[in-house]
Amino acid sequence: MGKKKGSSNSDSQESGNGNAAKLYDWISRGFVVDTLIEAVRLNDPAKIDEQFRDYSLKSARLESVRQKLATHGFNESHERFHEYSDCFNDPHQVERLESLCKSLEVDPRYKELRAELASINTNGFEAEARRIREMFDNNSDASEIDVEIKKLRKVIKEKFFEVAFEEAADLPAEKAPAPKPSPAAKFTAEIIFLLHRDGTLLSVKSRRPPTDLDKKLMSRMVMAIKEQMGRAFREGEHVHSLTYEGHTIILEDSVHVYAAIVVLGEAKPVMYKVILKALQIMEKKLASEFENWKGDRSRLENLDKYTSAIFQTLDKLN
């Protein structure tokens, strides 16, 4: 028993010496050690060891977070530094600094996303925009907010083109439909879209009556055409066709406008020349309007005759 007691006293002495060395080190580094000194004063070995272990862990975290804050430029010149200056030497305040560090990491991205949301015209989509703003208030993950903003952009875009399709579609019931192709025709132009190079939908003409058209599909198709052609223009490429949801679309562009034609069958090279010629004639007739283009489609007169001419000429080439 005497040996065990001696061993216990030795362990206690070694622990005390180790704690004393740690205490001296923390004081030399300028750390706040009031709680440790109070524990030593009470002379409770178990309590002292517990306090020193806790302090040791927190001081290591403090060193780590101080380094991270430095990488974010959080120093004496930062406008909020005075709010946290007392925490930098107090391991018991490490959680507050860790929270600050996290906010600095997220904040710049939050600012970008808030600015992006503010730049979107959310008229008619107020509930969706409000829900995203609540995600900011609830400190939701920035990546989740980014996904929701992208979803909102897509919904708004789809609605925009759906409305644009309604406005630009030249499909009144009282007008005579475009000539029907012969049953033996191997190639058929079904729908013609005319778009300005800036993406404005100028005109839509179809062989089928409005009631037979899937307007949501048409609006999505216009989106796909616009994105494909926009990319081609930026990269200096010429795209002749694309496929969208099983539909083949042939493409031809001129100086200011381009045509996208939904077709059945295989297009011949001469057909592209016919489409280009129709676009060039249209641009020559409407040269003043295109040279001073400000996005006002209503200033472009008789667009219907150009789409009708494309229909008629393509039919004759079969």
C-alpha positions as CSV (number, residue, x, y, z in Angstrom):
1,M,0.0,0.0,0.0
2,G,2.9,2.3,0.9
3,K,4.4,1.8,-2.6
4,K,1.1,2.6,-4.4
5,K,0.7,5.7,-2.3
6,G,4.2,6.8,-3.2
7,S,3.5,6.2,-6.8
8,S,0.3,8.2,-6.6
9,N,2.1,11.1,-5.0
10,S,4.8,10.9,-7.8
11,D,2.2,10.9,-10.6
12,S,0.5,13.9,-8.9
13,Q,3.8,15.7,-8.6
14,E,4.7,15.0,-12.3
15,S,1.2,16.2,-13.4
16,G,1.7,19.3,-11.3
17,N,5.1,20.0,-12.8
18,G,3.7,19.5,-16.3
19,N,0.8,21.9,-15.6
20,A,3.1,24.5,-14.2
21,A,5.2,24.3,-17.4
22,K,2.1,24.7,-19.5
23,L,0.9,27.6,-17.4
24,Y,4.2,29.4,-17.8
25,D,4.2,28.8,-21.6
26,W,0.6,30.2,-22.0
27,I,1.5,33.2,-19.8
28,S,4.6,33.9,-21.9
29,R,2.4,33.8,-25.1
30,G,0.0,36.4,-23.6
31,F,-2.9,34.1,-23.1
32,V,-5.6,34.9,-20.6
33,V,-5.1,32.3,-17.8
34,D,-7.3,33.6,-15.0
35,T,-9.4,30.4,-14.8
36,L,-6.3,28.3,-14.5
37,I,-4.9,30.4,-11.7
38,E,-8.2,30.2,-9.9
39,A,-8.2,26.4,-10.2
40,V,-4.6,26.2,-8.9
41,R,-5.6,28.5,-6.0
42,L,-8.4,26.1,-5.0
43,N,-5.9,23.2,-4.8
44,D,-8.2,20.5,-6.2
45,P,-5.9,18.2,-8.3
46,A,-8.7,16.6,-10.3
47,K,-10.2,20.0,-11.1
48,I,-6.8,21.4,-12.0
49,D,-6.1,18.5,-14.5
50,E,-9.6,18.9,-16.0
51,Q,-9.2,22.7,-16.5
52,F,-5.7,22.3,-18.0
53,R,-6.8,19.6,-20.4
54,D,-9.8,21.7,-21.6
55,Y,-7.6,24.8,-21.9
56,S,-4.9,22.9,-23.8
57,L,-7.5,21.7,-26.4
58,K,-9.0,25.2,-26.8
59,S,-5.6,26.9,-27.1
60,A,-4.8,24.6,-30.0
61,R,-8.0,25.5,-31.7
62,L,-7.3,29.1,-31.0
63,E,-4.0,28.9,-32.7
64,S,-5.6,27.3,-35.7
65,V,-8.5,29.8,-36.1
66,R,-6.1,32.7,-35.7
67,Q,-4.1,31.4,-38.7
68,K,-7.3,31.0,-40.7
69,L,-8.5,34.6,-39.8
70,A,-5.1,35.9,-40.9
71,T,-5.5,34.3,-44.4
72,H,-8.9,36.1,-44.7
73,G,-7.2,39.4,-43.9
74,F,-8.8,39.8,-40.5
75,N,-6.3,42.0,-38.7
76,E,-6.0,45.3,-36.9
77,S,-6.9,47.2,-40.1
78,H,-10.2,45.3,-40.5
79,E,-13.3,47.4,-39.6
80,R,-14.6,44.7,-37.2
81,F,-11.3,43.8,-35.5
82,H,-12.1,45.8,-32.3
83,E,-15.2,43.6,-31.7
84,Y,-13.0,40.5,-31.4
85,S,-9.6,41.8,-30.3
86,D,-10.2,40.5,-26.7
87,C,-10.8,37.0,-28.0
88,F,-7.4,36.5,-29.7
89,N,-5.6,35.6,-26.5
90,D,-8.4,33.9,-24.7
91,P,-8.9,30.2,-25.6
92,H,-12.3,30.2,-23.8
93,Q,-13.5,32.6,-26.7
94,V,-12.4,30.3,-29.4
95,E,-15.9,29.3,-30.5
96,R,-16.7,33.0,-31.1
97,L,-13.7,33.3,-33.3
98,E,-14.5,30.1,-35.1
99,S,-18.0,31.4,-35.8
100,L,-16.5,34.6,-37.1
101,C,-14.1,32.7,-39.4
102,K,-17.0,30.7,-40.9
103,S,-19.0,33.9,-41.6
104,L,-16.0,35.4,-43.3
105,E,-15.7,32.3,-45.5
106,V,-19.3,32.3,-46.4
107,D,-20.0,36.1,-46.5
108,P,-18.4,36.9,-49.9
109,R,-20.4,34.2,-51.6
110,Y,-23.5,35.4,-49.9
111,K,-22.9,38.9,-51.2
112,E,-22.5,37.5,-54.7
113,L,-25.7,35.5,-54.5
114,R,-27.7,38.3,-53.0
115,A,-26.5,40.6,-55.9
116,E,-27.4,37.9,-58.4
117,L,-30.9,37.5,-56.9
118,A,-31.4,41.3,-56.9
119,S,-30.4,41.5,-60.6
120,I,-33.3,39.1,-61.6
121,N,-36.7,40.5,-62.6
122,T,-38.8,38.4,-60.3
123,N,-42.2,40.0,-61.2
124,G,-44.7,37.2,-61.1
125,F,-42.3,35.1,-59.1
126,E,-42.4,36.9,-55.8
127,A,-43.1,33.8,-53.7
128,E,-40.1,32.0,-55.1
129,A,-37.8,35.0,-54.6
130,R,-39.1,35.5,-51.0
131,R,-38.3,31.8,-50.2
132,I,-34.7,32.3,-51.4
133,R,-34.3,35.5,-49.3
134,E,-35.5,33.5,-46.3
135,M,-32.7,31.0,-47.0
136,F,-30.2,33.8,-46.6
137,D,-31.9,34.8,-43.3
138,N,-31.6,31.2,-42.1
139,N,-27.9,30.9,-43.0
140,S,-28.6,28.1,-45.5
141,D,-25.6,26.7,-47.3
142,A,-24.4,29.0,-50.1
143,S,-24.4,26.1,-52.6
144,E,-28.0,25.3,-51.9
145,I,-29.0,28.9,-52.4
146,D,-27.1,28.9,-55.7
147,V,-29.0,25.9,-56.9
148,E,-32.4,27.6,-56.0
149,I,-31.4,30.8,-57.8
150,K,-30.5,28.8,-60.9
151,K,-33.9,27.0,-60.7
152,L,-35.7,30.4,-60.4
153,R,-33.8,31.7,-63.5
154,K,-34.8,28.7,-65.5
155,V,-38.5,29.0,-64.6
156,I,-38.5,32.7,-65.4
157,K,-36.7,32.0,-68.7
158,E,-39.2,29.3,-69.6
159,K,-42.1,31.7,-68.8
160,F,-40.5,34.5,-70.8
161,F,-40.2,32.4,-73.9
162,E,-43.7,31.0,-73.5
163,V,-45.0,34.6,-73.5
164,A,-42.7,35.6,-76.3
165,F,-44.0,32.7,-78.3
166,E,-47.6,33.8,-77.8
167,E,-46.7,37.3,-78.9
168,A,-44.6,36.5,-81.9
169,A,-46.6,33.5,-83.2
170,D,-48.2,34.5,-86.5
171,L,-51.0,32.0,-86.2
172,P,-54.4,33.8,-86.3
173,A,-57.3,31.5,-87.3
174,E,-58.7,33.8,-89.9
175,K,-55.4,33.8,-92.0
176,A,-54.9,31.2,-94.6
177,P,-52.5,28.4,-93.6
178,A,-49.2,27.8,-95.3
179,P,-49.4,25.6,-98.4
180,K,-49.6,21.9,-97.5
181,P,-46.9,19.6,-98.9
182,S,-47.8,16.8,-101.2
183,P,-48.1,13.4,-99.6
184,A,-45.1,12.2,-101.5
185,A,-42.8,14.9,-100.2
186,K,-39.7,13.6,-98.5
187,F,-38.9,16.8,-96.8
188,T,-41.3,19.0,-94.9
189,A,-40.8,22.3,-93.0
190,E,-43.2,22.2,-90.1
191,I,-42.4,25.3,-88.0
192,I,-40.3,28.4,-88.8
193,F,-38.8,30.6,-86.0
194,L,-37.3,33.9,-86.9
195,L,-35.0,35.4,-84.2
196,H,-32.7,38.4,-84.0
197,R,-29.1,37.7,-83.1
198,D,-29.6,39.1,-79.7
199,G,-32.1,36.3,-79.0
200,T,-35.4,38.2,-79.5
201,L,-38.0,36.0,-81.0
202,L,-39.4,37.9,-84.0
203,S,-41.9,35.5,-85.6
204,V,-43.2,32.0,-85.5
205,K,-45.2,30.3,-88.2
206,S,-46.5,26.8,-88.3
207,R,-48.4,24.6,-90.7
208,R,-50.6,23.4,-87.9
209,P,-53.3,25.5,-86.2
210,P,-52.5,27.0,-82.8
211,T,-54.7,24.5,-80.9
212,D,-52.6,21.6,-82.2
213,L,-49.3,23.1,-80.9
214,D,-47.6,22.3,-77.6
215,K,-46.7,25.8,-76.6
216,K,-44.6,24.8,-73.7
217,L,-42.6,22.6,-76.0
218,M,-42.3,25.5,-78.5
219,S,-41.0,27.8,-75.8
220,R,-38.4,25.3,-74.6
221,M,-37.4,24.7,-78.2
222,V,-36.8,28.5,-78.7
223,M,-34.7,28.5,-75.5
224,A,-32.5,25.6,-76.9
225,I,-32.2,27.4,-80.3
226,K,-31.2,30.6,-78.7
227,E,-28.6,29.0,-76.4
228,Q,-27.1,27.0,-79.3
229,M,-26.9,30.0,-81.7
230,G,-25.7,32.3,-79.0
231,R,-22.8,29.9,-78.2
232,A,-22.0,29.6,-82.0
233,F,-21.9,33.4,-82.4
234,R,-19.6,33.8,-79.5
235,E,-17.2,31.1,-80.7
236,G,-17.4,32.1,-84.4
237,E,-18.9,28.9,-85.5
238,H,-21.6,28.1,-88.0
239,V,-24.2,25.6,-86.8
240,H,-26.4,24.0,-89.5
241,S,-28.7,21.9,-87.3
242,L,-29.6,20.6,-83.9
243,T,-31.9,18.0,-82.4
244,Y,-34.2,18.8,-79.6
245,E,-36.6,16.3,-77.9
246,G,-36.7,14.2,-81.1
247,H,-37.2,17.2,-83.4
248,T,-34.7,18.1,-86.1
249,I,-34.1,21.8,-86.5
250,I,-32.1,23.3,-89.4
251,L,-30.4,26.7,-88.9
252,E,-29.3,29.5,-91.1
253,D,-28.1,33.0,-90.1
254,S,-27.6,36.3,-91.8
255,V,-26.2,39.6,-90.6
256,H,-28.9,40.5,-88.1
257,V,-31.3,37.6,-87.9
258,Y,-31.4,33.8,-88.2
259,A,-34.0,31.2,-89.0
260,A,-34.6,27.9,-87.2
261,I,-36.9,25.5,-89.0
262,V,-38.4,22.3,-87.5
263,V,-38.3,19.8,-90.3
264,L,-39.3,16.2,-91.2
265,G,-36.8,14.5,-93.5
266,E,-33.3,15.4,-94.7
267,A,-32.5,18.9,-95.8
268,K,-30.6,19.4,-99.1
269,P,-27.7,21.9,-99.3
270,V,-29.7,24.1,-101.7
271,M,-32.4,24.6,-99.0
272,Y,-29.9,26.5,-96.8
273,K,-29.2,28.8,-99.7
274,V,-33.0,29.4,-100.1
275,I,-33.3,30.3,-96.4
276,L,-30.3,32.6,-96.5
277,K,-31.6,34.4,-99.6
278,A,-35.0,35.0,-97.8
279,L,-33.2,36.4,-94.8
280,Q,-31.0,38.7,-96.9
281,I,-34.1,40.0,-98.8
282,M,-35.8,40.7,-95.4
283,E,-32.8,42.4,-94.0
284,K,-32.5,44.6,-97.1
285,K,-36.1,45.6,-97.0
286,L,-35.9,46.3,-93.2
287,A,-32.3,47.7,-93.2
288,S,-33.2,50.9,-91.4
289,E,-35.0,49.0,-88.6
290,F,-32.2,46.5,-88.1
291,E,-29.5,49.2,-88.2
292,N,-31.3,51.1,-85.4
293,W,-32.5,47.9,-83.6
294,K,-33.5,48.5,-80.0
295,G,-35.5,45.3,-79.5
296,D,-38.9,46.6,-80.7
297,R,-40.3,43.8,-82.8
298,S,-43.4,45.8,-83.7
299,R,-41.3,48.0,-86.0
300,L,-40.6,45.1,-88.3
301,E,-43.4,45.0,-90.9
302,N,-44.7,42.0,-92.9
303,L,-42.5,39.3,-91.3
304,D,-45.2,36.9,-92.3
305,K,-44.5,37.2,-96.0
306,Y,-40.9,36.1,-95.5
307,T,-41.8,33.0,-93.5
308,S,-44.5,32.2,-96.0
309,A,-42.0,32.6,-98.8
310,I,-39.6,30.1,-97.1
311,F,-42.4,27.6,-96.7
312,Q,-43.5,27.9,-100.3
313,T,-39.9,27.7,-101.8
314,L,-38.9,24.7,-99.6
315,D,-42.0,22.9,-100.8
316,K,-41.1,23.5,-104.4
317,L,-37.7,22.0,-103.9
318,N,-39.1,18.6,-102.9
